[in-house]
């Protein structure tokens, strides 16, 4: 029951984080470009004020619950070495931790990334993580 609760929390928080990235890239950036410069910036900032109160914490919840679930899902290494699922899960966990560390540095220490400053990079990692989460159960 505990694992199920953690898993559901993980998925809901991932929907919040990934959903924001999806909305930002596909809609908000285009909205900002279709309005006059000052109006577009003001409109985006009006939304981002509320986003900053929720989305970073959703990312922290995703990473935290992922860390809690990792040992259960990973299991034990067999005599033949890592399974296909374990290798993919390791890659998925690495990318998730990278996202989490990036978000933590931005939110807590106010250190903005030097590279990949837009939301395209986190969005790409989220899509890769989603694909990996499906691939790891195959074979």
C-alpha positions in Angstrom: 0.0 0.0 0.0 2.8 2.4 0.9 4.6 1.8 -2.5 1.3 2.4 -4.4 0.8 5.7 -2.6 4.3 6.8 -3.4 3.9 5.7 -7.0 0.6 7.6 -7.4 2.2 10.7 -5.8 5.2 10.3 -8.2 2.9 10.1 -11.2 0.7 13.1 -10.2 3.7 15.3 -9.5 5.3 14.2 -12.8 2.1 15.3 -14.6 2.3 18.7 -12.9 5.9 19.2 -13.9 5.7 17.7 -17.4 2.4 19.4 -18.0 3.9 22.8 -17.3 6.8 22.2 -19.6 4.4 21.0 -22.3 2.2 24.1 -21.9 5.1 26.5 -21.8 6.8 25.2 -25.0 3.6 24.6 -27.1 1.5 27.5 -25.9 3.0 30.1 -23.7 6.0 30.9 -25.8 3.9 31.2 -28.9 1.4 33.4 -27.0 4.2 35.7 -26.0 5.4 36.0 -29.6 2.0 36.8 -30.9 1.5 39.7 -28.5 3.4 43.0 -28.5 6.7 42.6 -26.6 5.8 44.3 -23.4 2.3 42.8 -23.3 3.7 39.3 -24.0 6.3 39.6 -21.3 3.8 40.9 -18.8 1.3 38.1 -19.6 3.9 35.4 -19.3 5.2 36.8 -16.0 1.6 37.0 -14.6 1.4 33.2 -15.2 5.0 32.4 -14.1 4.4 34.1 -10.7 2.0 31.2 -9.9 4.0 28.6 -11.7 7.0 29.3 -9.5 5.0 28.5 -6.4 4.0 25.0 -7.5 6.1 23.5 -10.3 9.6 23.4 -8.6 8.1 21.6 -5.6 6.4 19.1 -8.0 9.8 18.4 -9.4 11.2 17.8 -5.9 8.3 15.4 -5.1 9.0 13.5 -8.4 12.7 13.1 -7.6 12.1 12.3 -3.9 9.5 9.7 -4.6 11.6 8.3 -7.4 14.5 7.9 -5.0 12.2 6.0 -2.5 10.9 3.7 -5.3 14.2 3.0 -6.9 15.5 0.2 -4.6 12.1 -1.6 -4.8 11.9 -1.4 -8.6 15.6 -2.0 -9.2 15.7 -5.3 -7.2 18.7 -7.4 -6.9 21.5 -7.8 -9.4 21.5 -11.4 -10.7 24.5 -13.6 -11.2 24.5 -12.7 -15.0 24.7 -9.0 -14.1 22.3 -6.1 -14.7 19.1 -6.9 -16.6 17.8 -4.8 -19.4 15.2 -3.2 -17.1 17.9 -2.4 -14.5 20.1 -0.7 -17.1 17.3 1.4 -18.5 16.1 2.3 -15.0 19.7 3.5 -14.1 19.7 5.8 -17.1 16.2 7.0 -16.3 17.2 7.7 -12.6 20.4 9.5 -13.8 18.3 11.8 -16.0 15.7 12.4 -13.3 18.4 13.2 -10.7 20.0 15.6 -13.2 16.7 17.4 -13.6 16.2 17.4 -9.9 19.6 18.8 -9.2 19.2 21.5 -11.9 15.8 22.5 -10.4 17.2 22.4 -6.8 20.1 24.7 -7.7 17.7 27.1 -9.4 15.1 27.2 -6.7 17.1 27.0 -3.5 20.5 28.6 -4.5 19.2 30.9 -7.3 21.9 29.5 -9.6 20.6 29.6 -13.1 22.0 27.1 -15.6 24.8 28.2 -17.8 23.7 26.0 -20.7 20.2 25.0 -21.9 18.5 28.0 -20.3 15.1 27.5 -22.0 12.6 24.8 -21.0 13.4 22.8 -24.2 16.1 20.8 -22.4 14.0 19.8 -19.4 11.1 19.0 -21.7 13.3 16.8 -23.8 14.6 15.0 -20.7 11.0 14.5 -19.5 10.0 13.0 -22.9 13.1 10.7 -22.8 12.3 9.6 -19.2 8.7 8.8 -20.2 9.9 6.7 -23.2 12.5 5.0 -21.0 9.8 4.2 -18.4 7.9 2.3 -21.1 11.0 0.7 -22.7 12.4 -0.7 -19.4 9.5 -3.1 -19.1 10.0 -4.5 -22.6 12.0 -7.7 -22.9 
